Amino acid sequence: MRHLIILSLLIISLITTSHSLYVKNEPKISNETQECIDCHTAIHPGIVSSWEKSRHSKITPAEAIKKEALERRVSFSSLEERLKNVVVGCYECHSLNTENHKDAFEHYGYKINVIVSPNDCAVCHPVEAEQYSKNLMAFAHTNLVENKLYRDLMKSVNNPHTFEKGRIEIKGNNKLTEYESCLYCHGTKIEVKGFETRETQLGEAIFPILEGWPNQGVGRINPDGSRGSCSACHTRHEFSIEVARKPYTCAECHKGPDVPAFKVYEVSKHGNIFSSEYHKYNFDEVPWKIGKDFSVPTCATCHVSLITSPDGKEVIAERTHQMNDRLSWRLFGVPYAQPHPIKPDLSDVKNSAGLPLIVELTGEPVRQFVISKDEQRKRNQAMKNICNNCHSVSWVNGHFERLENTIKETNSLTLEATKILTEFWKNGFAKGLPQNQNIFDEKIERVWTSIWLMYANSTRFASAMAGGGDYGVFADGRYQLTEKLYEMSEMLEMKKKMKKSQSNKD
């Protein structure tokens, strides 16, 4: 009997202990977030389920900041008491800085905003937000939409085209088309156009009317005035570092043929090994240990992540959300590849011809706007430090030597194409810069654009990413580039013959 009593007491003790441990480890959800979950579990179960899988739902900021420096995923130095000891839930994100959010509105007793911006994420991640603000991506909307030349390119691609009086005419722009084309990746400007009452499963509710929404473009202009969208890479509402580290996320906007980074990666040796072995890798670890957590690089390895030695002690590359910290060249030719700009905001950029370009039409960079050669060497070395952990010095140096040669070659071929286009304008065979006209809306101009926007870019990306050889030759590479150059030359010759023939008749 006595043994039974002791056994019973032991069982009760174990149950009590396990319950107390369970309660202790239960996520500390704020009352406000709990109310959000209670309603939205029925209305948006997918969103709630996604958040429940997130790190946000399992750890408080106070716990996160206590981790060792290299393991830490937050960067705040101080935080409001109300936010420290609860997990990061619906209310904690959607109620921040409402005084600065034009999209803020009253919602069942709480003031919240629809869009969570980089300024909101900066409450816990200020270093990352500051880095991102210096990134070209943060200005992707402004640098496109507020640049007259690029605006003309958008117009020639997106605007309605009609055939009238024997020629193609370009009509006024369609915002919805822009939102799902160029601005899908570059980002829209989200504006509050008023408020409306909508019927919901919980009755009538008032919501803001948002122009330019939905959008998660990297240069999105948010209603609080901030730039960018963290969810472009850290997809809501799980905000997974694993998702951000896999190449498929980058592929959404970097697939080509103008920026074929993912296609090149996919067919490269890196991509081949990744597709075969990625299930063995640990994509969630911080820091990310080369040779232990992964064996081949993804986009994040080279451009973003904190990379260390297998034992986690030696830092190979610091974490950065300024994506060009390890890049010396801006490969995306507009129309020439050039050293990276010093500032991400290119609104004051002008070349000697007064054009809003960081290069001359003859290919030379406008030096006052681009990084120095010393800074280029520094950034190259930062990238080489990563490469050298899997490759010999001679292999890495040989790779970078080939890239420099490819940049020189493709810029040179673009220059030859520009010479031909200039001849068209000079002879009156097309209307462009001399006539202060759109330089993308005639056949010869479209061929010229294809040379640098598609084929020169594709060739450079194939070279830079150590693989995908065919993308540098026959798959939108050197073959097409030179073919279009021949086409431009023949078009010019034909125009000259027609002009001469007409002169002889006269």
C-alpha positions in Angstrom: 0.0 0.0 0.0 2.8 2.3 1.0 4.5 1.6 -2.3 1.3 2.5 -4.2 1.1 5.8 -2.4 4.7 6.7 -3.1 4.3 5.7 -6.8 1.1 7.9 -7.0 2.9 10.9 -5.5 5.8 10.4 -7.9 3.4 10.4 -10.9 1.6 13.5 -9.6 4.9 15.2 -9.1 6.0 14.4 -12.7 2.7 15.6 -14.1 2.9 18.8 -12.1 6.6 19.4 -13.1 5.9 18.7 -16.8 2.9 21.0 -16.7 4.9 23.8 -15.1 7.7 23.3 -17.7 5.1 23.5 -20.5 3.5 26.6 -19.1 7.0 28.2 -18.6 7.8 27.5 -22.3 4.5 28.6 -23.7 4.8 31.5 -26.0 4.0 34.8 -24.2 1.4 36.2 -26.5 0.0 39.7 -25.8 -3.7 40.1 -25.1 -4.0 42.3 -28.2 -2.4 39.7 -30.5 -4.5 36.9 -28.9 -7.6 38.9 -29.9 -6.3 39.1 -33.5 -5.6 35.4 -33.6 -9.1 34.5 -32.1 -10.8 36.3 -35.0 -8.3 35.7 -37.9 -8.0 31.9 -37.2 -11.5 31.6 -38.7 -11.1 34.3 -41.4 -7.5 33.8 -42.4 -6.3 30.4 -41.2 -3.4 30.4 -43.6 -2.0 33.6 -42.2 -2.3 32.4 -38.6 -0.8 29.0 -39.4 2.1 30.7 -41.2 2.8 33.0 -38.2 2.6 30.1 -35.8 5.5 28.4 -37.6 7.6 31.5 -37.4 10.4 32.3 -35.0 8.5 35.5 -34.1 5.8 33.4 -32.5 8.2 31.4 -30.3 10.7 33.8 -28.9 10.5 37.2 -27.3 12.8 40.1 -28.1 14.2 39.9 -24.6 15.2 36.3 -25.2 16.5 37.0 -28.6 18.9 39.8 -27.6 20.5 37.6 -24.9 22.0 35.2 -27.5 25.7 35.3 -28.3 26.6 38.1 -30.7 27.1 35.9 -33.8 23.9 34.0 -33.1 21.8 37.1 -32.6 19.1 37.9 -35.2 18.0 41.2 -33.7 20.1 44.4 -33.5 18.2 46.8 -31.2 20.0 48.5 -28.3 16.8 49.5 -26.5 13.1 48.5 -26.8 9.8 49.5 -25.2 9.0 47.5 -22.2 5.6 46.5 -23.7 7.4 44.8 -26.6 10.3 43.1 -24.8 8.6 40.1 -23.0 5.9 39.1 -25.5 6.4 37.3 -28.8 6.3 39.3 -32.0 2.7 38.9 -33.1 0.0 40.6 -35.2 -0.5 43.6 -32.9 3.2 44.1 -32.3 3.9 44.6 -36.0 0.7 46.2 -37.2 0.4 48.8 -34.5 3.9 50.2 -34.6 4.4 53.9 -35.5 0.7 54.4 -36.4 1.2 58.1 -36.1 3.4 58.0 -39.2 1.2 55.6 -41.2 -1.3 57.2 -43.5 -2.8 53.7 -43.8 -3.6 53.5 -40.0 -7.2 53.0 -39.1 -9.5 52.0 -36.2 -10.1 48.3 -36.2 -12.4 46.8 -33.5 -11.0 49.0 -30.8 -7.4 49.1 -31.9 -5.5 51.5 -34.2 -3.5 49.5 -36.7 -1.9 49.9 -40.1 -2.2 47.5 -43.1 1.4 47.7 -44.3 4.3 46.7 -42.1 7.2 48.8 -43.4 11.0 48.7 -42.9 10.6 51.5 -40.4 8.4 49.1 -38.3 10.8 46.2 -38.7 13.6 48.6 -37.6 12.2 48.6 -34.1 13.9 45.2 -33.6 16.2 45.2 -36.6 17.6 48.8 -36.8 21.0 47.8 -38.2 19.5 45.7 -41.0 17.0 48.4 -41.9 19.8 51.1 -42.0 21.9 48.9 -44.3 18.9 48.2 -46.6 18.2 52.0 -46.8 21.7 52.4 -48.5 20.9 49.7 -51.0 20.1 50.3 -54.6 17.1 48.1 -54.1 15.6 50.6 -51.6 15.6 53.2 -54.4 14.4 50.8 -57.2 11.1 52.6 -57.6 12.5 56.1 -57.5 15.5 55.4 -59.8 13.1 53.9 -62.4 10.0 56.1 -62.3 11.7 59.5 -61.8 14.3 58.9 -64.5 13.0 60.3 -67.8 15.0 57.8 -69.9 13.9 54.8 -68.0 10.4 56.2 -67.9 10.4 56.3 -71.7 11.6 52.6 -71.7 8.6 51.7 -69.5 6.3 53.6 -71.8 7.6 51.8 -74.9 7.1 48.4 -73.2 3.9 48.8 -71.1 1.7 51.5 -72.7 -1.1 50.5 -75.1 0.1 50.4 -78.8 -2.1 51.0 -81.8 -1.6 50.9 -85.5 -2.7 54.2 -87.0 -2.0 55.9 -90.3 0.5 53.3 -91.3 2.6 53.4 -88.1 2.6 52.3 -84.4 1.4 54.9 -81.9 2.0 54.7 -78.2 -0.9 55.8 -76.0 -1.2 56.9 -72.4 0.0 54.6 -69.6 -2.1 52.1 -67.7 -1.3 52.0 -64.0 -2.5 48.5 -63.5 -0.2 47.3 -66.2 2.8 49.1 -64.6 1.9 47.6 -61.2 2.2 44.0 -62.5 5.1 44.6 -64.8 8.1 46.8 -64.0 6.8 47.9 -60.6 6.1 44.4 -59.4 9.8 44.1 -58.6 10.8 47.8 -58.4 7.9 48.6 -56.1 4.9 50.8 -56.3 4.1 54.0 -54.5 1.3 53.1 -52.1 -1.1 55.9 -51.4 -4.2 56.1 -49.3 -7.1 57.3 -51.4 -9.7 57.3 -48.7 -11.7 54.8 -46.6 -14.5 52.5 -47.3 -17.0 50.3 -45.4 -16.9 46.6 -46.3 -19.0 43.7 -45.2 -16.9 41.0 -43.4 -17.6 37.8 -41.6 -17.7 39.8 -38.4 -20.0 42.5 -39.8 -19.3 45.9 -41.3 -15.8 47.3 -40.9 -14.0 50.4 -42.3 -10.8 49.9 -44.3 -8.4 52.2 -46.1 -8.5 52.3 -49.9 -4.9 51.8 -51.1 -3.6 52.7 -54.5 -0.7 50.5 -55.7 -1.6 47.7 -53.4 -0.9 44.7 -53.2 2.9 45.0 -53.8 6.1 43.7 -52.2 8.6 45.3 -54.5 12.0 46.0 -53.2 11.8 49.8 -53.6 8.1 50.2 -52.6 7.2 53.6 -51.2 5.2 52.9 -48.1 2.5 55.1 -46.5 4.8 56.1 -43.7 7.4 57.4 -46.2 9.8 54.5 -45.9 11.3 52.6 -48.8 11.3 48.9 -49.5 9.6 45.8 -48.4 11.3 43.3 -46.0 8.7 40.7 -47.1 10.2 40.7 -50.6 12.7 38.3 -49.3 11.4 37.3 -45.8 8.0 36.3 -47.0 5.1 37.0 -44.6 3.9 35.8 -42.2 6.6 33.3 -41.4 9.4 35.7 -42.3 11.7 32.7 -42.6 15.4 33.1 -43.0 15.3 29.7 -44.7 13.1 31.1 -47.5 15.3 34.2 -47.9 18.4 32.0 -48.2 17.1 29.8 -51.0 17.6 31.0 -54.5 14.0 30.6 -55.5 13.2 33.8 -53.6 15.6 35.8 -55.6 14.4 34.1 -58.8 11.1 36.0 -58.5 12.8 39.2 -59.9 16.2 37.9 -61.1 15.3 35.3 -63.8 15.9 37.2 -67.0 16.6 37.6 -69.7 17.6 41.1 -68.5 18.9 39.7 -65.1 19.1 35.9 -65.6 20.9 35.3 -62.3 18.7 32.4 -61.3 18.8 30.8 -64.7 22.6 31.0 -64.7 22.8 29.7 -61.2 20.4 26.8 -61.9 22.6 25.4 -64.7 25.9 26.2 -63.0 27.9 23.7 -61.0 26.8 25.5 -57.8 23.2 25.1 -58.9 23.6 21.5 -59.9 25.1 20.6 -56.5 22.4 22.6 -54.7 19.5 21.0 -56.5 21.0 17.5 -55.7 22.0 18.1 -52.0 20.0 21.1 -50.6 17.9 18.8 -48.4 21.1 18.0 -46.4 21.7 21.7 -45.6 20.7 23.7 -42.6 19.2 26.9 -43.9 18.0 28.2 -40.5 21.3 28.4 -38.6 22.9 31.7 -37.5 25.7 32.1 -38.0 25.8 30.1 -41.3 28.8 27.8 -41.1 30.4 27.0 -44.5 31.2 23.3 -44.9 28.9 22.4 -42.0 25.5 24.0 -42.6 25.9 24.1 -46.4 28.4 23.1 -49.1 27.7 25.3 -52.1 26.7 29.0 -52.1 23.2 30.4 -52.8 22.5 34.0 -53.6 22.4 34.8 -49.8 25.8 33.2 -49.2 27.5 35.6 -51.6 25.5 38.8 -51.0 23.9 38.9 -47.6 24.5 36.2 -44.9 26.9 36.1 -42.0 29.3 33.3 -43.0 31.7 31.7 -40.6 34.2 28.8 -40.5 32.8 25.3 -39.7 33.4 25.8 -35.9 31.6 29.2 -36.0 34.5 31.1 -34.7 36.1 32.8 -37.7 34.0 35.3 -39.5 34.4 35.0 -43.3 31.7 37.5 -44.3 29.7 39.9 -42.1 26.0 39.9 -42.5 24.8 42.8 -44.7 21.5 44.0 -46.1 23.4 46.4 -48.4 23.5 44.0 -51.3 26.5 45.6 -53.1 28.9 45.5 -50.1 30.7 42.6 -51.8 30.2 43.8 -55.4 32.6 46.0 -57.3 30.6 46.2 -60.6 27.1 46.9 -61.3 26.6 44.3 -64.1 23.2 45.4 -65.1 24.0 47.6 -68.0 22.1 50.8 -68.4 23.4 50.8 -71.1 26.9 49.9 -69.9 28.2 47.9 -66.9 29.9 50.3 -64.5 31.4 50.5 -61.0 28.7 50.6 -58.4 27.2 54.0 -57.6 28.4 55.7 -54.5 24.9 56.6 -53.4 21.7 54.5 -54.0 19.6 57.6 -54.9 20.5 58.4 -58.5 18.1 61.3 -58.9 20.9 63.8 -59.2 23.0 61.7 -61.7 23.9 63.3 -65.0 26.5 62.6 -67.7 28.3 65.2 -69.8 25.4 65.2 -72.3 23.0 66.1 -69.5 21.4 62.6 -69.6 20.3 61.0 -66.3 22.9 58.2 -66.7 25.9 57.3 -64.6 27.8 56.6 -67.8 28.6 58.5 -70.9 27.1 57.2 -74.2 30.6 56.2 -75.1 30.8 53.9 -72.1 33.0 55.7 -69.6 31.6 55.9 -66.1 30.9 59.4 -64.7 33.6 59.1 -62.0 32.0 61.5 -59.5 29.1 59.2 -59.1 30.8 55.8 -58.9 33.0 54.1 -56.3 36.8 54.4 -56.6 39.1 51.7 -57.9 40.3 51.2 -54.3 36.8 50.6 -53.1 36.2 48.2 -56.0 39.3 46.2 -55.0 38.1 46.1 -51.4 34.7 44.8 -52.4 36.2 42.2 -54.7 38.4 41.0 -51.9 35.3 40.6 -49.6 33.7 38.4 -52.3 37.0 36.5 -52.8 37.2 35.7 -49.1 34.0 33.6 -49.5 35.2 32.0 -52.7 38.6 31.1 -51.2 37.0 28.8 -48.7 36.1 26.3 -51.4 38.5 27.2 -54.2 42.2 27.8 -54.7 43.6 31.3 -55.0 44.5 30.7 -58.7 41.0 29.4 -59.4 39.4 32.5 -57.8 41.8 35.0 -59.4 41.3 33.4 -62.8 37.5 33.7 -62.4 37.7 37.4 -61.6 40.1 38.0 -64.5 37.6 36.5 -66.9 34.8 38.6 -65.5 36.8 41.8 -66.0 37.4 40.7 -69.6 33.7 40.0 -70.2 32.7 43.4 -68.8 35.2 45.0 -71.1 34.1 43.0 -74.2 30.3 43.5 -73.7 30.8 47.3 -73.0 32.8 47.5 -76.2 30.2 45.8 -78.3 27.5 48.0 -76.8 29.6 51.0 -77.8 29.7 49.8 -81.4 25.9 49.4 -81.4 25.6 52.9 -79.9 27.7 54.3 -82.8 25.3 52.7 -85.3 22.3 54.1 -83.5 24.0 57.6 -83.4 24.4 57.3 -87.2 20.6 56.7 -87.5 19.8 59.8 -85.5 22.4 61.9 -87.3 21.0 61.0 -90.8 17.4 61.4 -89.7 16.6 57.7 -90.2 15.2 57.7 -86.6 14.2 60.3 -84.1 16.1 60.1 -80.7 18.3 62.2 -78.6 19.1 64.9 -81.1 15.4 65.4 -81.6 14.6 65.1 -77.9 12.4 62.1 -78.6 11.9 58.7 -76.9 15.0 56.6 -77.6 13.2 53.3 -77.3 10.2 53.5 -79.6 11.6 52.8 -83.0 12.8 49.5 -84.5 16.5 50.4 -84.6 16.3 51.6 -81.0 14.6 48.4 -79.8 17.4 46.4 -81.4 20.0 48.6 -79.7 18.2 48.2 -76.3 18.1 44.4 -76.7 21.9 44.3 -77.2 22.7 45.8 -73.8 19.5 45.0 -71.8 19.3 41.4 -72.7 22.4 39.9 -74.4 25.2 41.9 -72.8 23.6 41.5 -69.4 23.1 37.8 -69.9 26.7 37.4 -70.9 28.0 39.2 -67.9 25.8 37.3 -65.4 27.0 34.0 -66.9 30.6 35.1 -66.4 30.1 36.5 -62.9 28.3 33.5 -61.5 31.0 30.9 -62.5 28.8 28.8 -64.7 25.9 28.5 -67.1 28.3 28.8 -69.9 25.6 28.6 -72.6 24.0 31.7 -71.2 27.2 33.5 -72.2 27.1 32.1 -75.8 23.9 30.9 -77.5 21.2 31.3 -74.8 20.8 35.1 -74.9 24.6 35.5 -75.0 27.4 36.5 -77.3 25.8 34.9 -80.4 22.6 37.0 -80.1 24.6 40.1 -79.1 26.7 40.0 -82.3 23.8 38.9 -84.4 21.9 42.0 -83.4 24.9 44.1 -84.1 25.0 42.7 -87.7 21.3 43.5 -87.9 21.8 47.1 -86.9 24.7 47.5 -89.4 22.6 46.1 -92.2 19.6 48.3 -91.3 21.9 51.3 -91.5 23.3 50.2 -94.8 19.9 49.7 -96.3 18.7 53.1 -95.1 21.7 54.8 -96.7 21.1 52.9 -100.0 17.5 54.0 -100.0 18.5 57.6 -99.3 21.0 57.5 -102.1 18.5 56.0 -104.5 16.0 58.6 -103.6 18.6 61.4 -104.2 19.5 60.0 -107.6 15.8 60.0 -108.6 15.4 63.6 -107.4 
